[in-house]
Amino acid sequence: MRAFSKLTFAIVTLCLASAAPGWADKQSKQLSTPVLECSKVGEHTLSSKTDRVTNSKKSNDAYAVVELARNPADPSGASCVATYTLYLSQYSSNFRAVKTFSMPTRDGVGVDLLGFSDDSSKVAADFWWTAADYKAHRPVVYDLKSKVPRMDELSDQITSQLPACDYQEELKGVTDKGEVVIHIPSSSHVDRGCPDQGNWLLDSMTGEVRREQ
């Protein structure tokens, strides 16, 4: 019995060891950039990018980049220009920009790579900006079949339908239909009466939202 126990332990240890690298690699992916602050931009551009993510078919990879530079159109030097880019490749080669967006800002900016849909037909990112404790979202969905990117600004489409609890929105992924999955956790600003509001779906074509059934 003792020998059997040692053998069982060895087998379990070997299985965990062989599985660990894949699990650790997935957990270590940095799919969100830190905040780049306009107030910290000097003569040189600030830049940050996410790690790559691969679709389930192992046929495409994606990553996202955000850059922040002083605004040449602002003589006061108080504002910046943020440039976001979503990159896509086929079989890990020849990455190309499939969506680029620039905007003037005086606040902080960043990008989240939301990943691929389950059927690998869509890839999504969030081109966000933040000021104080407020975070604004611009989800981007790229259709690999039609090769068309779509970008919507998420304003109060969801929060206007909820109690006034200062809810935060967490973008989680994209569906096969191209809907962005948004989770609304319980409010951290109110002690009671502001529970978790579940998942919502943002239609990347119409900008309309609905509760996930």
LUMBA-441814 format. One record per atom (N, C-alpha, C): atom name; x, y, z. Coordinates in nm, 3 decimals, m for minus. Example, Ala and Ser with C-alpha at 12.3 -4.5 7.8 and 13.67 -1.06 7.14 Angstrom:
! LUMBA-441814
N / 1.319 / m0.569 / 0.780
CA / 1.230 / m0.450 / 0.780
C / 1.320 / m0.330 / 0.780
N / 1.285 / m0.225 / 0.708
CA / 1.367 / m0.106 / 0.714
C / 1.290 / 0.003 / 0.787
***
This chain:
! LUMBA-441814
N / 0.083 / m0.121 / 0.000
CA / 0.000 / 0.000 / 0.000
C / 0.087 / 0.126 / 0.000
N / 0.199 / 0.118 / 0.080
CA / 0.287 / 0.233 / 0.086
C / 0.352 / 0.260 / m0.049
N / 0.395 / 0.152 / m0.118
CA / 0.455 / 0.167 / m0.249
C / 0.357 / 0.224 / m0.349
N / 0.234 / 0.177 / m0.339
CA / 0.128 / 0.226 / m0.429
C / 0.106 / 0.376 / m0.407
N / 0.109 / 0.418 / m0.279
CA / 0.088 / 0.559 / m0.248
C / 0.198 / 0.645 / m0.307
N / 0.324 / 0.595 / m0.298
CA / 0.435 / 0.670 / m0.355
C / 0.423 / 0.680 / m0.506
N / 0.380 / 0.567 / m0.569
CA / 0.363 / 0.567 / m0.713
C / 0.253 / 0.663 / m0.755
N / 0.142 / 0.660 / m0.681
CA / 0.030 / 0.751 / m0.711
C / 0.074 / 0.896 / m0.699
N / 0.150 / 0.925 / m0.592
CA / 0.198 / 1.062 / m0.570
C / 0.288 / 1.106 / m0.685
N / 0.374 / 1.014 / m0.729
CA / 0.466 / 1.047 / m0.838
C / 0.392 / 1.077 / m0.966
N / 0.286 / 0.997 / m0.995
CA / 0.208 / 1.017 / m1.117
C / 0.135 / 1.151 / m1.113
N / 0.074 / 1.180 / m0.997
CA / 0.001 / 1.307 / m0.982
C / 0.097 / 1.425 / m0.997
N / 0.217 / 1.412 / m0.935
CA / 0.316 / 1.520 / m0.944
C / 0.359 / 1.542 / m1.087
N / 0.379 / 1.431 / m1.161
CA / 0.421 / 1.442 / m1.300
C / 0.314 / 1.509 / m1.385
N / 0.188 / 1.474 / m1.361
CA / 0.077 / 1.534 / m1.437
C / 0.068 / 1.683 / m1.410
N / 0.080 / 1.721 / m1.283
CA / 0.073 / 1.863 / m1.249
C / 0.189 / 1.940 / m1.310
N / 0.307 / 1.877 / m1.307
CA / 0.424 / 1.944 / m1.363
C / 0.411 / 1.965 / m1.513
N / 0.355 / 1.864 / m1.582
CA / 0.341 / 1.876 / m1.726
C / 0.234 / 1.976 / m1.764
N / 0.133 / 1.992 / m1.677
CA / 0.023 / 2.086 / m1.706
C / 0.057 / 2.227 / m1.664
N / 0.148 / 2.242 / m1.568
CA / 0.175 / 2.372 / m1.510
C / 0.223 / 2.476 / m1.609
N / 0.317 / 2.444 / m1.701
CA / 0.365 / 2.549 / m1.791
C / 0.256 / 2.616 / m1.871
N / 0.162 / 2.538 / m1.924
CA / 0.053 / 2.597 / m2.001
C / m0.034 / 2.686 / m1.916
N / m0.065 / 2.639 / m1.794
CA / m0.148 / 2.719 / m1.704
C / m0.075 / 2.847 / m1.664
N / 0.052 / 2.831 / m1.629
CA / 0.128 / 2.948 / m1.586
C / 0.143 / 3.049 / m1.699
N / 0.164 / 2.999 / m1.820
CA / 0.180 / 3.088 / m1.934
C / 0.053 / 3.168 / m1.958
N / m0.061 / 3.102 / m1.944
CA / m0.189 / 3.170 / m1.965
C / m0.211 / 3.276 / m1.858
N / m0.179 / 3.241 / m1.733
CA / m0.201 / 3.334 / m1.624
C / m0.106 / 3.453 / m1.629
N / 0.013 / 3.433 / m1.688
CA / 0.113 / 3.539 / m1.690
C / 0.096 / 3.636 / m1.805
N / 0.002 / 3.611 / m1.894
CA / m0.021 / 3.701 / m2.006
C / m0.063 / 3.839 / m1.956
N / 0.006 / 3.941 / m2.005
CA / m0.029 / 4.078 / m1.970
C / m0.114 / 4.136 / m2.082
N / m0.246 / 4.125 / m2.066
CA / m0.338 / 4.168 / m2.170
C / m0.395 / 4.307 / m2.144
N / m0.344 / 4.373 / m2.040
CA / m0.383 / 4.511 / m2.010
C / m0.257 / 4.593 / m1.989
N / m0.250 / 4.709 / m2.051
CA / m0.135 / 4.796 / m2.030
C / m0.156 / 4.878 / m1.903
N / m0.047 / 4.928 / m1.844
CA / m0.063 / 5.023 / m1.733
C / m0.115 / 5.156 / m1.788
N / m0.158 / 5.243 / m1.700
CA / m0.205 / 5.375 / m1.741
C / m0.086 / 5.461 / m1.783
N / m0.096 / 5.523 / m1.901
CA / 0.004 / 5.620 / m1.946
C / m0.055 / 5.759 / m1.920
N / 0.013 / 5.838 / m1.839
CA / m0.039 / 5.969 / m1.798
C / 0.018 / 6.081 / m1.885
N / m0.071 / 6.166 / m1.934
CA / m0.027 / 6.279 / m2.017
C / 0.067 / 6.370 / m1.940
N / 0.044 / 6.384 / m1.810
CA / 0.127 / 6.474 / m1.729
C / 0.272 / 6.427 / m1.720
N / 0.297 / 6.300 / m1.755
CA / 0.432 / 6.244 / m1.745
C / 0.504 / 6.236 / m1.880
N / 0.438 / 6.285 / m1.985
CA / 0.498 / 6.281 / m2.118
C / 0.590 / 6.401 / m2.137
N / 0.716 / 6.374 / m2.177
CA / 0.811 / 6.481 / m2.203
C / 0.839 / 6.491 / m2.352
N / 0.965 / 6.498 / m2.387
CA / 1.002 / 6.508 / m2.528
C / 0.979 / 6.377 / m2.603
N / 0.985 / 6.267 / m2.530
CA / 0.975 / 6.136 / m2.594
C / 0.837 / 6.075 / m2.574
N / 0.794 / 5.999 / m2.672
CA / 0.664 / 5.932 / m2.667
C / 0.667 / 5.817 / m2.566
N / 0.558 / 5.805 / m2.489
CA / 0.541 / 5.690 / m2.402
C / 0.465 / 5.582 / m2.479
N / 0.502 / 5.458 / m2.456
CA / 0.439 / 5.349 / m2.531
C / 0.428 / 5.225 / m2.444
N / 0.321 / 5.149 / m2.464
CA / 0.305 / 5.023 / m2.393
C / 0.223 / 4.928 / m2.480
N / 0.252 / 4.799 / m2.470
CA / 0.178 / 4.702 / m2.549
C / 0.143 / 4.580 / m2.466
N / 0.040 / 4.510 / m2.508
CA / m0.001 / 4.388 / m2.440
C / 0.081 / 4.271 / m2.494
N / 0.072 / 4.159 / m2.425
CA / 0.127 / 4.034 / m2.479
C / 0.039 / 3.987 / m2.594
N / 0.089 / 3.890 / m2.667
CA / 0.010 / 3.830 / m2.775
C / m0.092 / 3.731 / m2.720
N / m0.202 / 3.717 / m2.790
CA / m0.298 / 3.612 / m2.761
C / m0.326 / 3.538 / m2.890
N / m0.346 / 3.406 / m2.881
CA / m0.368 / 3.321 / m2.998
C / m0.508 / 3.264 / m2.995
N / m0.572 / 3.254 / m3.110
CA / m0.708 / 3.200 / m3.114
C / m0.707 / 3.048 / m3.097
N / m0.825 / 2.990 / m3.077
CA / m0.837 / 2.847 / m3.049
C / m0.792 / 2.760 / m3.165
N / m0.796 / 2.814 / m3.285
CA / m0.755 / 2.738 / m3.403
C / m0.604 / 2.745 / m3.428
N / m0.535 / 2.824 / m3.346
CA / m0.390 / 2.845 / m3.360
C / m0.353 / 2.905 / m3.495
N / m0.446 / 2.979 / m3.555
CA / m0.422 / 3.035 / m3.688
C / m0.395 / 3.185 / m3.686
N / m0.432 / 3.252 / m3.579
CA / m0.413 / 3.397 / m3.572
C / m0.364 / 3.440 / m3.435
N / m0.285 / 3.546 / m3.434
CA / m0.237 / 3.607 / m3.310
C / m0.273 / 3.754 / m3.312
N / m0.284 / 3.812 / m3.193
CA / m0.316 / 3.955 / m3.185
C / m0.246 / 4.016 / m3.064
N / m0.219 / 4.146 / m3.075
CA / m0.176 / 4.224 / m2.959
C / m0.217 / 4.368 / m2.984
N / m0.209 / 4.451 / m2.880
CA / m0.251 / 4.590 / m2.892
C / m0.145 / 4.682 / m2.833
N / m0.138 / 4.804 / m2.885
CA / m0.039 / 4.903 / m2.844
C / m0.107 / 5.037 / m2.820
N / m0.059 / 5.111 / m2.721
CA / m0.104 / 5.249 / m2.701
C / 0.019 / 5.336 / m2.689
N / 0.015 / 5.453 / m2.754
CA / 0.125 / 5.549 / m2.750
C / 0.071 / 5.685 / m2.708
N / 0.151 / 5.758 / m2.634
CA / 0.109 / 5.890 / m2.585
C / 0.222 / 5.989 / m2.610
N / 0.191 / 6.097 / m2.685
CA / 0.291 / 6.197 / m2.720
C / 0.234 / 6.336 / m2.699
N / 0.320 / 6.433 / m2.685
CA / 0.275 / 6.571 / m2.672
C / 0.199 / 6.612 / m2.797
N / 0.095 / 6.692 / m2.777
CA / 0.010 / 6.737 / m2.887
C / 0.076 / 6.854 / m2.959
N / 0.121 / 6.836 / m3.084
CA / 0.190 / 6.945 / m3.155
C / 0.098 / 7.062 / m3.186
N / m0.033 / 7.040 / m3.181
CA / m0.128 / 7.148 / m3.210
C / m0.161 / 7.232 / m3.087
N / m0.104 / 7.194 / m2.972
CA / m0.132 / 7.266 / m2.848
C / m0.008 / 7.343 / m2.804
N / m0.003 / 7.475 / m2.830
CA / 0.116 / 7.553 / m2.795
C / 0.144 / 7.559 / m2.646
N / 0.041 / 7.535 / m2.565
CA / 0.061 / 7.539 / m2.420
C / 0.136 / 7.415 / m2.370
N / 0.136 / 7.310 / m2.449
CA / 0.204 / 7.187 / m2.409
C / 0.131 / 7.109 / m2.302
N / 0.004 / 7.143 / m2.278
CA / m0.071 / 7.077 / m2.170
C / m0.141 / 6.949 / m2.213
N / m0.159 / 6.931 / m2.341
CA / m0.234 / 6.813 / m2.387
C / m0.145 / 6.717 / m2.466
N / m0.197 / 6.598 / m2.486
CA / m0.125 / 6.492 / m2.557
C / m0.212 / 6.436 / m2.669
N / m0.153 / 6.351 / m2.749
CA / m0.226 / 6.273 / m2.848
C / m0.205 / 6.125 / m2.816
N / m0.315 / 6.055 / m2.796
CA / m0.309 / 5.911 / m2.771
C / m0.339 / 5.838 / m2.901
N / m0.258 / 5.738 / m2.932
CA / m0.278 / 5.657 / m3.052
C / m0.284 / 5.510 / m3.012
N / m0.397 / 5.449 / m3.044
CA / m0.419 / 5.307 / m3.012
C / m0.412 / 5.226 / m3.141
N / m0.357 / 5.106 / m3.134
CA / m0.351 / 5.019 / m3.252
C / m0.372 / 4.874 / m3.212
N / m0.457 / 4.806 / m3.287
CA / m0.480 / 4.663 / m3.271
C / m0.411 / 4.592 / m3.387
N / m0.325 / 4.498 / m3.355
CA / m0.248 / 4.424 / m3.455
C / m0.294 / 4.279 / m3.464
N / m0.290 / 4.226 / m3.587
CA / m0.331 / 4.088 / m3.611
C / m0.232 / 4.021 / m3.705
N / m0.208 / 3.893 / m3.684
CA / m0.120 / 3.819 / m3.774
C / m0.182 / 3.683 / m3.805
N / m0.129 / 3.619 / m3.907
CA / m0.168 / 3.483 / m3.941
C / m0.047 / 3.393 / m3.921
N / m0.064 / 3.293 / m3.839
CA / 0.044 / 3.200 / m3.806
C / 0.170 / 3.273 / m3.758
N / 0.147 / 3.368 / m3.670
CA / 0.255 / 3.439 / m3.598
C / 0.353 / 3.514 / m3.688
N / 0.310 / 3.554 / m3.806
CA / 0.399 / 3.629 / m3.893
C / 0.322 / 3.742 / m3.962
N / 0.397 / 3.842 / m4.007
CA / 0.338 / 3.953 / m4.082
C / 0.225 / 4.024 / m4.005
N / 0.257 / 4.068 / m3.885
CA / 0.157 / 4.144 / m3.810
C / 0.122 / 4.272 / m3.886
N / m0.005 / 4.305 / m3.887
CA / m0.052 / 4.427 / m3.952
C / m0.156 / 4.495 / m3.864
N / m0.161 / 4.627 / m3.876
CA / m0.259 / 4.704 / m3.799
C / m0.398 / 4.688 / m3.862
N / m0.494 / 4.643 / m3.782
CA / m0.630 / 4.629 / m3.834
C / m0.723 / 4.739 / m3.782
N / m0.678 / 4.814 / m3.682
CA / m0.753 / 4.930 / m3.636
C / m0.660 / 5.025 / m3.562
N / m0.658 / 5.152 / m3.605
CA / m0.581 / 5.256 / m3.538
C / m0.674 / 5.373 / m3.507
N / m0.660 / 5.429 / m3.388
CA / m0.745 / 5.541 / m3.348
C / m0.661 / 5.639 / m3.267
N / m0.672 / 5.769 / m3.301
CA / m0.599 / 5.873 / m3.228
C / m0.696 / 5.976 / m3.173
N / m0.661 / 6.033 / m3.058
CA / m0.745 / 6.137 / m2.998
C / m0.659 / 6.226 / m2.908
N / m0.693 / 6.355 / m2.899
CA / m0.624 / 6.443 / m2.804
C / m0.675 / 6.416 / m2.663
N / m0.590 / 6.430 / m2.564
CA / m0.632 / 6.404 / m2.426
C / m0.537 / 6.474 / m2.328
N / m0.587 / 6.498 / m2.209
CA / m0.503 / 6.546 / m2.099
C / m0.503 / 6.445 / m1.985
N / m0.562 / 6.330 / m2.007
CA / m0.579 / 6.231 / m1.902
C / m0.491 / 6.109 / m1.925
N / m0.522 / 6.001 / m1.855
CA / m0.449 / 5.877 / m1.870
C / m0.515 / 5.788 / m1.973
N / m0.435 / 5.705 / m2.039
CA / m0.488 / 5.615 / m2.142
C / m0.428 / 5.476 / m2.127
N / m0.494 / 5.378 / m2.187
CA / m0.444 / 5.242 / m2.186
C / m0.526 / 5.156 / m2.282
N / m0.487 / 5.031 / m2.294
CA / m0.558 / 4.940 / m2.383
C / m0.565 / 4.802 / m2.320
N / m0.680 / 4.737 / m2.335
CA / m0.700 / 4.598 / m2.292
C / m0.722 / 4.514 / m2.416
N / m0.655 / 4.400 / m2.425
CA / m0.679 / 4.305 / m2.532
C / m0.780 / 4.204 / m2.481
N / m0.901 / 4.204 / m2.538
CA / m1.009 / 4.118 / m2.490
C / m1.002 / 3.978 / m2.547
N / m0.925 / 3.960 / m2.654
CA / m0.906 / 3.827 / m2.710
C / m1.000 / 3.793 / m2.824
N / m0.999 / 3.665 / m2.861
CA / m1.078 / 3.615 / m2.973
C / m1.210 / 3.556 / m2.925
N / m1.308 / 3.554 / m3.015
CA / m1.433 / 3.485 / m2.988
C / m1.408 / 3.334 / m2.992
N / m1.502 / 3.256 / m2.939
CA / m1.485 / 3.110 / m2.933
C / m1.463 / 3.048 / m3.070
N / m1.530 / 3.102 / m3.172
CA / m1.515 / 3.045 / m3.307
C / m1.400 / 3.107 / m3.385
N / m1.323 / 3.194 / m3.320
CA / m1.205 / 3.258 / m3.380
C / m1.235 / 3.356 / m3.492
N / m1.362 / 3.393 / m3.509
CA / m1.398 / 3.483 / m3.619
C / m1.386 / 3.631 / m3.583
N / m1.375 / 3.663 / m3.453
CA / m1.367 / 3.802 / m3.407
C / m1.251 / 3.816 / m3.309
N / m1.194 / 3.935 / m3.306
CA / m1.097 / 3.970 / m3.204
C / m1.132 / 4.110 / m3.154
N / m1.113 / 4.133 / m3.025
CA / m1.158 / 4.260 / m2.968
C / m1.055 / 4.320 / m2.873
N / m1.062 / 4.452 / m2.860
CA / m0.977 / 4.527 / m2.767
C / m1.058 / 4.644 / m2.713
N / m1.008 / 4.702 / m2.605
CA / m1.073 / 4.818 / m2.545
C / m0.972 / 4.933 / m2.543
N / m1.001 / 5.039 / m2.621
CA / m0.916 / 5.158 / m2.625
C / m0.970 / 5.255 / m2.519
N / m0.921 / 5.245 / m2.395
CA / m0.982 / 5.321 / m2.287
C / m0.900 / 5.444 / m2.245
N / m0.967 / 5.533 / m2.174
CA / m0.900 / 5.646 / m2.112
C / m0.958 / 5.664 / m1.973
N / m0.882 / 5.728 / m1.884
CA / m0.926 / 5.738 / m1.745
C / m0.886 / 5.872 / m1.685
N / m0.971 / 5.919 / m1.594
CA / m0.945 / 6.042 / m1.518
C / m0.999 / 6.019 / m1.378
N / m0.913 / 6.038 / m1.278
CA / m0.950 / 6.010 / m1.138
C / m0.997 / 5.865 / m1.128
N / m1.121 / 5.842 / m1.080
CA / m1.170 / 5.705 / m1.069
C / m1.267 / 5.670 / m1.182
N / m1.273 / 5.755 / m1.285
CA / m1.362 / 5.730 / m1.398
C / m1.284 / 5.665 / m1.512
N / m1.344 / 5.564 / m1.573
CA / m1.281 / 5.496 / m1.686
C / m1.380 / 5.488 / m1.801
N / m1.342 / 5.541 / m1.915
CA / m1.427 / 5.540 / m2.034
C / m1.376 / 5.434 / m2.131
N / m1.470 / 5.365 / m2.197
CA / m1.435 / 5.251 / m2.282
C / m1.469 / 5.276 / m2.429
N / m1.380 / 5.234 / m2.516
CA / m1.406 / 5.234 / m2.660
C / m1.373 / 5.094 / m2.713
N / m1.468 / 5.002 / m2.702
CA / m1.441 / 4.867 / m2.752
C / m1.431 / 4.862 / m2.903
N / m1.334 / 4.785 / m2.951
CA / m1.311 / 4.763 / m3.094
C / m1.329 / 4.615 / m3.122
N / m1.407 / 4.583 / m3.225
CA / m1.426 / 4.444 / m3.268
C / m1.385 / 4.433 / m3.414
N / m1.292 / 4.343 / m3.441
CA / m1.248 / 4.320 / m3.579
C / m1.299 / 4.185 / m3.626
N / m1.366 / 4.185 / m3.741
CA / m1.420 / 4.062 / m3.801
C / m1.315 / 4.006 / m3.898
N / m1.263 / 3.887 / m3.868
CA / m1.158 / 3.829 / m3.951
C / m1.209 / 3.783 / m4.086
N / m1.340 / 3.759 / m4.097
CA / m1.396 / 3.714 / m4.224
C / m1.422 / 3.831 / m4.318
N / m1.490 / 3.933 / m4.269
CA / m1.523 / 4.050 / m4.353
C / m1.408 / 4.150 / m4.356
N / m1.313 / 4.136 / m4.260
CA / m1.198 / 4.228 / m4.247
C / m1.243 / 4.371 / m4.217
N / m1.353 / 4.382 / m4.143
CA / m1.408 / 4.513 / m4.106
C / m1.395 / 4.535 / m3.956
N / m1.329 / 4.645 / m3.913
CA / m1.326 / 4.679 / m3.770
C / m1.442 / 4.771 / m3.734
N / m1.494 / 4.755 / m3.615
CA / m1.601 / 4.843 / m3.566
C / m1.562 / 4.892 / m3.427
N / m1.587 / 5.020 / m3.401
CA / m1.555 / 5.078 / m3.271
C / m1.673 / 5.157 / m3.219
N / m1.708 / 5.134 / m3.093
CA / m1.816 / 5.206 / m3.028
C / m1.765 / 5.266 / m2.898
N / m1.817 / 5.382 / m2.861
CA / m1.786 / 5.437 / m2.729
C / m1.896 / 5.396 / m2.633
N / m1.856 / 5.329 / m2.526
CA / m1.953 / 5.287 / m2.426
C / m1.974 / 5.403 / m2.329
N / m2.089 / 5.467 / m2.339
CA / m2.118 / 5.579 / m2.249
C / m2.211 / 5.530 / m2.138
N / m2.339 / 5.571 / m2.142
CA / m2.431 / 5.530 / m2.036
C / m2.539 / 5.433 / m2.085
N / m2.509 / 5.361 / m2.195
CA / m2.609 / 5.267 / m2.247
C / m2.653 / 5.166 / m2.141
N / m2.559 / 5.124 / m2.056
CA / m2.591 / 5.026 / m1.952
C / m2.627 / 5.096 / m1.821
N / m2.542 / 5.187 / m1.776
CA / m2.562 / 5.248 / m1.644
C / m2.690 / 5.329 / m1.634
N / m2.740 / 5.380 / m1.746
CA / m2.866 / 5.455 / m1.742
C / m2.985 / 5.365 / m1.711
N / m2.967 / 5.234 / m1.725
CA / m3.074 / 5.139 / m1.696
C / m3.063 / 5.080 / m1.554
N / m2.961 / 5.123 / m1.480
CA / m2.934 / 5.067 / m1.348
C / m2.954 / 5.173 / m1.240
N / m2.963 / 5.130 / m1.113
CA / m2.970 / 5.227 / m1.003
C / m2.847 / 5.317 / m1.001
N / m2.859 / 5.434 / m0.944
CA / m2.747 / 5.530 / m0.940
C / m2.647 / 5.487 / m0.832
N / m2.565 / 5.389 / m0.869
CA / m2.471 / 5.328 / m0.774
C / m2.325 / 5.350 / m0.810
N / m2.298 / 5.432 / m0.909
CA / m2.161 / 5.454 / m0.954
C / m2.095 / 5.322 / m0.993
N / m2.168 / 5.243 / m1.071
CA / m2.118 / 5.113 / m1.114
C / m1.998 / 5.128 / m1.208
N / m1.907 / 5.031 / m1.201
CA / m1.795 / 5.021 / m1.293
C / m1.824 / 4.912 / m1.396
N / m1.771 / 4.929 / m1.515
CA / m1.794 / 4.832 / m1.624
C / m1.664 / 4.760 / m1.657
N / m1.671 / 4.627 / m1.659
CA / m1.552 / 4.546 / m1.688
C / m1.574 / 4.471 / m1.819
N / m1.495 / 4.505 / m1.921
CA / m1.507 / 4.438 / m2.051
C / m1.432 / 4.306 / m2.046
N / m1.501 / 4.196 / m2.079
CA / m1.448 / 4.062 / m2.057
C / m1.410 / 3.986 / m2.184
N / m1.475 / 4.014 / m2.297
CA / m1.447 / 3.937 / m2.417
C / m1.543 / 3.972 / m2.529
N / m1.547 / 3.885 / m2.631
CA / m1.633 / 3.908 / m2.747
C / m1.697 / 3.776 / m2.788
N / m1.822 / 3.781 / m2.829
CA / m1.894 / 3.661 / m2.869
C / m1.874 / 3.633 / m3.019
N / m1.921 / 3.516 / m3.062
CA / m1.912 / 3.481 / m3.204
C / m1.990 / 3.578 / m3.292
N / m2.094 / 3.643 / m3.234
CA / m2.174 / 3.739 / m3.310
C / m2.111 / 3.878 / m3.312
N / m2.002 / 3.896 / m3.240
CA / m1.938 / 4.027 / m3.237
C / m1.989 / 4.117 / m3.127
N / m2.055 / 4.060 / m3.027
CA / m2.103 / 4.138 / m2.913
C / m1.995 / 4.139 / m2.804
N / m1.968 / 4.257 / m2.750
CA / m1.870 / 4.271 / m2.644
C / m1.935 / 4.235 / m2.510
N / m1.870 / 4.148 / m2.435
CA / m1.923 / 4.104 / m2.305
C / m1.875 / 4.200 / m2.197
N / m1.971 / 4.256 / m2.122
CA / m1.941 / 4.356 / m2.019
C / m2.000 / 4.311 / m1.886
N / m1.916 / 4.297 / m1.786
CA / m1.964 / 4.258 / m1.653
C / m1.978 / 4.381 / m1.565
N / m2.086 / 4.385 / m1.487
CA / m2.111 / 4.495 / m1.393
C / m2.106 / 4.437 / m1.251
N / m1.993 / 4.448 / m1.183
CA / m1.985 / 4.395 / m1.046
C / m2.057 / 4.485 / m0.947
N / m2.077 / 4.434 / m0.827
CA / m2.141 / 4.515 / m0.722
C / m2.058 / 4.640 / m0.698
N / m2.125 / 4.748 / m0.664
CA / m2.057 / 4.877 / m0.649
C / m1.967 / 4.878 / m0.526
N / m1.847 / 4.928 / m0.544
CA / m1.754 / 4.941 / m0.432
C / m1.771 / 5.074 / m0.360
N / m1.863 / 5.156 / m0.410
CA / m1.883 / 5.290 / m0.353
C / m2.006 / 5.297 / m0.262
N / m2.090 / 5.193 / m0.264
CA / m2.213 / 5.193 / m0.185
C / m2.218 / 5.063 / m0.105
N / m2.249 / 5.073 / 0.025
CA / m2.246 / 4.956 / 0.113
C / m2.357 / 4.856 / 0.084
N / m2.475 / 4.904 / 0.050
CA / m2.587 / 4.813 / 0.028
C / m2.680 / 4.866 / m0.082
N / m2.759 / 4.776 / m0.139
CA / m2.855 / 4.815 / m0.241
C / m2.799 / 4.827 / m0.381
N / m2.674 / 4.788 / m0.402
CA / m2.610 / 4.798 / m0.534
C / m2.541 / 4.666 / m0.568
N / m2.620 / 4.562 / m0.589
CA / m2.561 / 4.429 / m0.614
C / m2.502 / 4.414 / m0.753
N / m2.435 / 4.302 / m0.774
CA / m2.381 / 4.265 / m0.905
C / m2.494 / 4.264 / m1.008
N / m2.471 / 4.325 / m1.122
CA / m2.573 / 4.333 / m1.227
C / m2.547 / 4.236 / m1.342
N / m2.455 / 4.143 / m1.324
CA / m2.434 / 4.038 / m1.423
C / m2.364 / 4.086 / m1.549
N / m2.379 / 4.007 / m1.654
CA / m2.316 / 4.037 / m1.783
C / m2.414 / 4.105 / m1.878
N / m2.360 / 4.198 / m1.955
CA / m2.434 / 4.266 / m2.060
C / m2.360 / 4.248 / m2.191
N / m2.432 / 4.266 / m2.302
CA / m2.372 / 4.250 / m2.434
C / m2.391 / 4.378 / m2.514
N / m2.282 / 4.428 / m2.570
CA / m2.285 / 4.548 / m2.654
C / m2.271 / 4.506 / m2.799
N / m2.371 / 4.536 / m2.881
CA / m2.368 / 4.504 / m3.023
C / m2.270 / 4.599 / m3.093
N / m2.165 / 4.543 / m3.152
CA / m2.062 / 4.627 / m3.214
C / m2.110 / 4.694 / m3.343
N / m2.224 / 4.650 / m3.397
CA / m2.275 / 4.711 / m3.520
C / m2.373 / 4.823 / m3.492
N / m2.454 / 4.807 / m3.388
CA / m2.560 / 4.906 / m3.361
C / m2.532 / 4.994 / m3.239
N / m2.443 / 4.949 / m3.150
CA / m2.418 / 5.024 / m3.028
C / m2.521 / 4.997 / m2.919
N / m2.616 / 4.907 / m2.946
CA / m2.720 / 4.876 / m2.849
C / m2.671 / 4.772 / m2.749
N / m2.729 / 4.775 / m2.630
CA / m2.690 / 4.682 / m2.524
C / m2.812 / 4.600 / m2.478
N / m2.783 / 4.483 / m2.424
CA / m2.887 / 4.397 / m2.367
C / m2.825 / 4.310 / m2.259
N / m2.909 / 4.268 / m2.165
CA / m2.862 / 4.176 / m2.062
C / m2.836 / 4.039 / m2.126
N / m2.729 / 3.975 / m2.082
CA / m2.702 / 3.839 / m2.129
C / m2.801 / 3.744 / m2.064
N / m2.864 / 3.662 / m2.145
CA / m2.965 / 3.569 / m2.094
C / m2.899 / 3.442 / m2.043
***
